[in-house]
Amino acid sequence: MADKEATVYIIDVGKSMGQKDQGRESTNLEWSMQYVWDKITTTVATGRKTAGVGVLGLRTDETDNMMGEEEGYEHISIFQPIQQTMMSDLKYLRDTIKPSKTRKGDALSALIVATQMIVLHCKRLKYIRKIVLVTDGLGQMDDDDAAPITGKIKEECIELLILGVDFDDAEFGFKEENKDPVKKANEKVLQEICEECDGTFATMALAIKERVGVPEVKKTRPVNSYKGLLTLGNPEKYDTAMCIDIERYPKVMVASAPTASSHVQGSGSAIPGPSAQSSATIQDGKESHQNGLVAVRNARTYVVDDPDAPGGKRDVEIEETEKGFAYGGTVVPVSTSDMDVINLETIATMDIIGFVDGGLYEPYMSMSKSNLIIARKADDKAAMALSSLIHAMFERETYAVARFVPKDKKAPVLLLLAPCIDTDNGLEYLVDVELPFAEDVRHYVFPPLDRVVTVGRKKLIQHRNLPSEGLLQAMSDYVDAMDISTFGEDDEGNPTEYARMEEAFSPKLHRINQALKFRAVNETDEVPPPWESIIRYSNPPTKLLEQAQAAIDDVIRTSDIKKVPPKQKGRKRGRVIDKPLSGLDVDELLGREKRAKISDENAIPEFKQLLATIEEMDEVKKAMDQMGAIVRQFIERSVGDSGYNRALEMMRVMKEEMTDFEFPDLYNEFVRDLKRKILKGELGQGRDEMWYKIRTTRLGLIDSKTSDVSDVTPEEAFEFSKQKL
């Protein structure tokens, strides 16, 4: 279970925050809110009810806080109390956080209000407490109460973070020239408060650089997937059997991107304001709306053929169904009572069934995420026993193979247990991965790469398909030139590894999260391009490519690579007929006549040859008519479905050629006529299966998505393929 959190963001919305300083195109408030929105939307994305967020406005036009109109607390307003933040809250805050018309408001008083908000919300319970103050330091402050404020913050164990707009930072390398004396004095007071509270004081530019545009790695609290015994031998029969109380936790897991859900336009929408309800909830049998959308819910029905029922189908309840398993071409029903007999009766356990040499294990055999196994907490006997096993396996360079059942009546799996000793942190544990059973392994035989075996079983080490010594050396030099193990630089400029694991982020996961965060607070603007940190390693660095250019040129020269002419696409009407690279017209040299008729024995090549020699649309139509007649002939004369595949291949070529020639209407006319003839039985009775094959192989109409000159929309093409006459 994650820790409870309570964070209060104090946002300075004074009149001065509406200015554009330091040559920025956005106001100081908009620029600062990049950081705040990123932090808040990250919290919203977790969906945790225990992650409370409060927002407090400083230097607001109105006054709305628990201190009322007391002196020193004017122009401080609570925009949102500490609570779970929803999408509707984000929209409310986005519309509320605007530059005010006043310069009055004390930042230290705002710290007192924020502290009081946390005290009232958290009481004496265990919370991670945090206050983030964002200000430009231009408001008047009474620093007489600085000492009591720092004392209360430290007493409540609150983490304080103060981010200033254009505050001086020597380490970051920024200093504001001609600084306002009020801002300079306030900046000094805030820094002293931070140092007294062991907090963090920084300029906003540094926070935006280090936080915005850099994905945040999610920290999760591990939850054990198994608590039980690790055994070697049968403890029920032998006293010498080994039994160790262990716990199993995830070590490395795949981070999956958030999934999308289907919604439709609803009849109403939620009233803007804080704490509106999610659109996925249901109250009193009615779905609540948000953003005018309603969640789509799926309903499944089961039907069987019944000639006596209306429409020939009858609905059945799921309780009336039974599971069936395919056995060849037959379905074998298995009742629920029979399933209890089939299921293997197992109990949760982890039994070591043998040991293997660590050098014989191939990494490609791992089938799952990795987990770590430690001794049961606060059990010294188990810790000593597991440590002995780990050290014995480590010294012998041995892995263990274990039969693992995570829960009672679950199917067993095989695990490989590897010892791991972390001397730096003083940790000892076993790492496990799932192993394949014999049925999971697929054996594929590939020809060797260093020799050619002839039909007569003769082995050749020199062949045109084998690389020469010069090519092998050139490729080796190219691989060395592209080495990134020392291409990077550390903070001191020394060579280090490039694309370290800690800096390589999943583009899919974090790009989706980036888009979601942006759209959550901005419904109109275009989603910005991916962060540079996400796509940094999508392509090799330019400097490295320049260094390796000589090596790749040597590979090209040694291997005698020649560029293949690109395949011509989108041939136009009245095009120039392609000529061979040699410039010779083979048909003219051989004195052959231009083909005018297509034979059914060699239809596809002759069809392509005919299209290559004609230029007028009438001639293309005649060629299509000939091919259409041959296709219908194969369907009509087919014994069963023996001629269907040849007809489908001809249709595929016809569709491709008419797409390239930009004559989709000719093909669409042919397909419409073919469908009518098939479904009306004009090509023989029982030919409906041919139309089913045409649908499944996507040989229906050419739509506008496939060809720009087609008048058929994708929706019309889809409806045409599924509808009957």
ChimeraX attribute file (.defattr): number of C-alpha atoms within 10 A of each C-alpha:
attribute: neighborCount
match mode: 1-to-1
recipient: residues
	/A:1	8
	/A:2	11
	/A:3	10
	/A:4	16
	/A:5	19
	/A:6	23
	/A:7	25
	/A:8	25
	/A:9	24
	/A:10	27
	/A:11	27
	/A:12	34
	/A:13	28
	/A:14	28
	/A:15	20
	/A:16	23
	/A:17	26
	/A:18	17
	/A:19	15
	/A:20	15
	/A:21	14
	/A:22	9
	/A:23	6
	/A:24	10
	/A:25	10
	/A:26	13
	/A:27	16
	/A:28	24
	/A:29	25
	/A:30	18
	/A:31	18
	/A:32	24
	/A:33	18
	/A:34	17
	/A:35	21
	/A:36	19
	/A:37	19
	/A:38	20
	/A:39	16
	/A:40	18
	/A:41	21
	/A:42	17
	/A:43	17
	/A:44	22
	/A:45	15
	/A:46	10
	/A:47	12
	/A:48	14
	/A:49	12
	/A:50	15
	/A:51	21
	/A:52	22
	/A:53	20
	/A:54	22
	/A:55	23
	/A:56	28
	/A:57	29
	/A:58	33
	/A:59	31
	/A:60	27
	/A:61	21
	/A:62	14
	/A:63	19
	/A:64	18
	/A:65	21
	/A:66	14
	/A:67	16
	/A:68	12
	/A:69	13
	/A:70	9
	/A:71	8
	/A:72	17
	/A:73	24
	/A:74	23
	/A:75	23
	/A:76	32
	/A:77	23
	/A:78	21
	/A:79	22
	/A:80	19
	/A:81	18
	/A:82	24
	/A:83	18
	/A:84	18
	/A:85	25
	/A:86	19
	/A:87	20
	/A:88	22
	/A:89	20
	/A:90	21
	/A:91	17
	/A:92	19
	/A:93	18
	/A:94	15
	/A:95	11
	/A:96	11
	/A:97	19
	/A:98	18
	/A:99	21
	/A:100	19
	/A:101	14
	/A:102	16
	/A:103	20
	/A:104	20
	/A:105	26
	/A:106	23
	/A:107	30
	/A:108	23
	/A:109	23
	/A:110	27
	/A:111	24
	/A:112	19
	/A:113	22
	/A:114	27
	/A:115	21
	/A:116	16
	/A:117	22
	/A:118	23
	/A:119	16
	/A:120	10
	/A:121	16
	/A:122	19
	/A:123	11
	/A:124	9
	/A:125	9
	/A:126	10
	/A:127	19
	/A:128	15
	/A:129	21
	/A:130	21
	/A:131	23
	/A:132	21
	/A:133	24
	/A:134	26
	/A:135	28
	/A:136	25
	/A:137	28
	/A:138	25
	/A:139	21
	/A:140	17
	/A:141	21
	/A:142	13
	/A:143	16
	/A:144	9
	/A:145	12
	/A:146	19
	/A:147	11
	/A:148	11
	/A:149	19
	/A:150	21
	/A:151	14
	/A:152	15
	/A:153	24
	/A:154	16
	/A:155	10
	/A:156	15
	/A:157	14
	/A:158	23
	/A:159	18
	/A:160	24
	/A:161	19
	/A:162	21
	/A:163	23
	/A:164	24
	/A:165	20
	/A:166	23
	/A:167	23
	/A:168	19
	/A:169	16
	/A:170	8
	/A:171	7
	/A:172	11
	/A:173	8
	/A:174	14
	/A:175	13
	/A:176	12
	/A:177	8
	/A:178	7
	/A:179	12
	/A:180	12
	/A:181	10
	/A:182	13
	/A:183	18
	/A:184	16
	/A:185	14
	/A:186	21
	/A:187	20
	/A:188	12
	/A:189	17
	/A:190	22
	/A:191	16
	/A:192	16
	/A:193	23
	/A:194	18
	/A:195	13
	/A:196	15
	/A:197	21
	/A:198	15
	/A:199	19
	/A:200	15
	/A:201	21
	/A:202	19
	/A:203	20
	/A:204	25
	/A:205	20
	/A:206	18
	/A:207	15
	/A:208	18
	/A:209	11
	/A:210	11
	/A:211	15
	/A:212	18
	/A:213	17
	/A:214	17
	/A:215	20
	/A:216	13
	/A:217	9
	/A:218	8
	/A:219	7
	/A:220	8
	/A:221	9
	/A:222	12
	/A:223	11
	/A:224	13
	/A:225	12
	/A:226	18
	/A:227	19
	/A:228	17
	/A:229	19
	/A:230	22
	/A:231	19
	/A:232	17
	/A:233	17
	/A:234	13
	/A:235	12
	/A:236	7
	/A:237	8
	/A:238	9
	/A:239	9
	/A:240	10
	/A:241	12
	/A:242	17
	/A:243	19
	/A:244	21
	/A:245	19
	/A:246	20
	/A:247	19
	/A:248	23
	/A:249	17
	/A:250	17
	/A:251	13
	/A:252	11
	/A:253	10
	/A:254	7
	/A:255	9
	/A:256	9
	/A:257	14
	/A:258	13
	/A:259	6
	/A:260	6
	/A:261	9
	/A:262	9
	/A:263	14
	/A:264	10
	/A:265	14
	/A:266	15
	/A:267	9
	/A:268	13
	/A:269	15
	/A:270	16
	/A:271	12
	/A:272	13
	/A:273	13
	/A:274	18
	/A:275	16
	/A:276	18
	/A:277	17
	/A:278	17
	/A:279	18
	/A:280	16
	/A:281	13
	/A:282	12
	/A:283	7
	/A:284	6
	/A:285	7
	/A:286	8
	/A:287	15
	/A:288	22
	/A:289	23
	/A:290	22
	/A:291	16
	/A:292	15
	/A:293	19
	/A:294	22
	/A:295	18
	/A:296	12
	/A:297	9
	/A:298	5
	/A:299	5
	/A:300	5
	/A:301	8
	/A:302	12
	/A:303	12
	/A:304	11
	/A:305	11
	/A:306	12
	/A:307	10
	/A:308	9
	/A:309	11
	/A:310	8
	/A:311	9
	/A:312	11
	/A:313	14
	/A:314	14
	/A:315	12
	/A:316	12
	/A:317	9
	/A:318	11
	/A:319	6
	/A:320	7
	/A:321	11
	/A:322	10
	/A:323	11
	/A:324	12
	/A:325	10
	/A:326	9
	/A:327	8
	/A:328	7
	/A:329	6
	/A:330	9
	/A:331	11
	/A:332	12
	/A:333	13
	/A:334	13
	/A:335	12
	/A:336	11
	/A:337	8
	/A:338	10
	/A:339	11
	/A:340	10
	/A:341	9
	/A:342	10
	/A:343	11
	/A:344	13
	/A:345	11
	/A:346	14
	/A:347	15
	/A:348	18
	/A:349	20
	/A:350	25
	/A:351	22
	/A:352	20
	/A:353	13
	/A:354	13
	/A:355	14
	/A:356	14
	/A:357	12
	/A:358	15
	/A:359	9
	/A:360	9
	/A:361	13
	/A:362	8
	/A:363	7
	/A:364	7
	/A:365	14
	/A:366	16
	/A:367	13
	/A:368	15
	/A:369	13
	/A:370	16
	/A:371	20
	/A:372	21
	/A:373	24
	/A:374	20
	/A:375	26
	/A:376	19
	/A:377	11
	/A:378	8
	/A:379	12
	/A:380	11
	/A:381	13
	/A:382	19
	/A:383	20
	/A:384	13
	/A:385	15
	/A:386	24
	/A:387	20
	/A:388	12
	/A:389	16
	/A:390	22
	/A:391	16
	/A:392	13
	/A:393	22
	/A:394	16
	/A:395	9
	/A:396	11
	/A:397	14
	/A:398	19
	/A:399	24
	/A:400	20
	/A:401	21
	/A:402	25
	/A:403	19
	/A:404	21
	/A:405	19
	/A:406	20
	/A:407	15
	/A:408	13
	/A:409	13
	/A:410	15
	/A:411	15
	/A:412	19
	/A:413	15
	/A:414	20
	/A:415	23
	/A:416	23
	/A:417	24
	/A:418	21
	/A:419	23
	/A:420	16
	/A:421	15
	/A:422	9
	/A:423	8
	/A:424	6
	/A:425	7
	/A:426	7
	/A:427	11
	/A:428	20
	/A:429	23
	/A:430	23
	/A:431	21
	/A:432	26
	/A:433	19
	/A:434	21
	/A:435	18
	/A:436	15
	/A:437	9
	/A:438	7
	/A:439	6
	/A:440	10
	/A:441	9
	/A:442	6
	/A:443	6
	/A:444	5
	/A:445	5
	/A:446	6
	/A:447	8
	/A:448	8
	/A:449	10
	/A:450	13
	/A:451	16
	/A:452	18
	/A:453	12
	/A:454	9
	/A:455	7
	/A:456	6
	/A:457	8
	/A:458	9
	/A:459	12
	/A:460	12
	/A:461	14
	/A:462	12
	/A:463	11
	/A:464	8
	/A:465	11
	/A:466	15
	/A:467	18
	/A:468	15
	/A:469	9
	/A:470	13
	/A:471	18
	/A:472	15
	/A:473	15
	/A:474	21
	/A:475	20
	/A:476	13
	/A:477	17
	/A:478	19
	/A:479	14
	/A:480	12
	/A:481	18
	/A:482	18
	/A:483	13
	/A:484	16
	/A:485	12
	/A:486	11
	/A:487	16
	/A:488	14
	/A:489	12
	/A:490	10
	/A:491	7
	/A:492	6
	/A:493	8
	/A:494	10
	/A:495	13
	/A:496	15
	/A:497	14
	/A:498	18
	/A:499	15
	/A:500	11
	/A:501	8
	/A:502	7
	/A:503	14
	/A:504	15
	/A:505	21
	/A:506	14
	/A:507	19
	/A:508	12
	/A:509	15
	/A:510	21
	/A:511	19
	/A:512	15
	/A:513	18
	/A:514	23
	/A:515	15
	/A:516	17
	/A:517	20
	/A:518	19
	/A:519	15
	/A:520	17
	/A:521	19
	/A:522	14
	/A:523	10
	/A:524	7
	/A:525	8
	/A:526	10
	/A:527	14
	/A:528	10
	/A:529	9
	/A:530	16
	/A:531	16
	/A:532	10
	/A:533	15
	/A:534	20
	/A:535	14
	/A:536	16
	/A:537	15
	/A:538	9
	/A:539	7
	/A:540	11
	/A:541	14
	/A:542	9
	/A:543	9
	/A:544	14
	/A:545	14
	/A:546	11
	/A:547	12
	/A:548	18
	/A:549	14
	/A:550	13
	/A:551	21
	/A:552	19
	/A:553	13
	/A:554	18
	/A:555	21
	/A:556	14
	/A:557	13
	/A:558	17
	/A:559	16
	/A:560	9
	/A:561	9
	/A:562	8
	/A:563	5
	/A:564	6
	/A:565	7
	/A:566	6
	/A:567	5
	/A:568	8
	/A:569	9
	/A:570	13
	/A:571	15
	/A:572	12
	/A:573	13
	/A:574	11
	/A:575	10
	/A:576	10
	/A:577	12
	/A:578	10
	/A:579	10
	/A:580	9
	/A:581	7
	/A:582	6
	/A:583	8
	/A:584	10
	/A:585	11
	/A:586	11
	/A:587	10
	/A:588	10
	/A:589	8
	/A:590	8
	/A:591	9
	/A:592	9
	/A:593	8
	/A:594	12
	/A:595	13
	/A:596	14
	/A:597	14
	/A:598	19
	/A:599	13
	/A:600	15
	/A:601	8
	/A:602	9
	/A:603	18
	/A:604	19
	/A:605	12
	/A:606	19
	/A:607	24
	/A:608	15
	/A:609	15
	/A:610	18
	/A:611	20
	/A:612	12
	/A:613	15
	/A:614	18
	/A:615	15
	/A:616	11
	/A:617	14
	/A:618	10
	/A:619	15
	/A:620	20
	/A:621	14
	/A:622	13
	/A:623	21
	/A:624	20
	/A:625	15
	/A:626	17
	/A:627	26
	/A:628	20
	/A:629	13
	/A:630	19
	/A:631	22
	/A:632	18
	/A:633	15
	/A:634	20
	/A:635	23
	/A:636	19
	/A:637	14
	/A:638	16
	/A:639	10
	/A:640	12
	/A:641	13
	/A:642	12
	/A:643	17
	/A:644	24
	/A:645	14
	/A:646	15
	/A:647	21
	/A:648	19
	/A:649	14
	/A:650	18
	/A:651	22
	/A:652	16
	/A:653	17
	/A:654	24
	/A:655	22
	/A:656	16
	/A:657	20
	/A:658	22
	/A:659	24
	/A:660	17
	/A:661	20
	/A:662	18
	/A:663	21
	/A:664	26
	/A:665	18
	/A:666	19
	/A:667	25
	/A:668	20
	/A:669	11
	/A:670	18
	/A:671	20
	/A:672	14
	/A:673	12
	/A:674	19
	/A:675	20
	/A:676	15
	/A:677	15
	/A:678	21
	/A:679	19
	/A:680	15
	/A:681	14
	/A:682	13
	/A:683	19
	/A:684	15
	/A:685	11
	/A:686	12
	/A:687	21
	/A:688	14
	/A:689	14
	/A:690	20
	/A:691	20
	/A:692	13
	/A:693	14
	/A:694	19
	/A:695	16
	/A:696	11
	/A:697	11
	/A:698	13
	/A:699	21
	/A:700	23
	/A:701	26
	/A:702	28
	/A:703	22
	/A:704	16
	/A:705	11
	/A:706	15
	/A:707	18
	/A:708	14
	/A:709	15
	/A:710	18
	/A:711	13
	/A:712	20
	/A:713	14
	/A:714	15
	/A:715	10
	/A:716	12
	/A:717	16
	/A:718	16
	/A:719	10
	/A:720	16
	/A:721	19
	/A:722	12
	/A:723	7
	/A:724	9
	/A:725	8
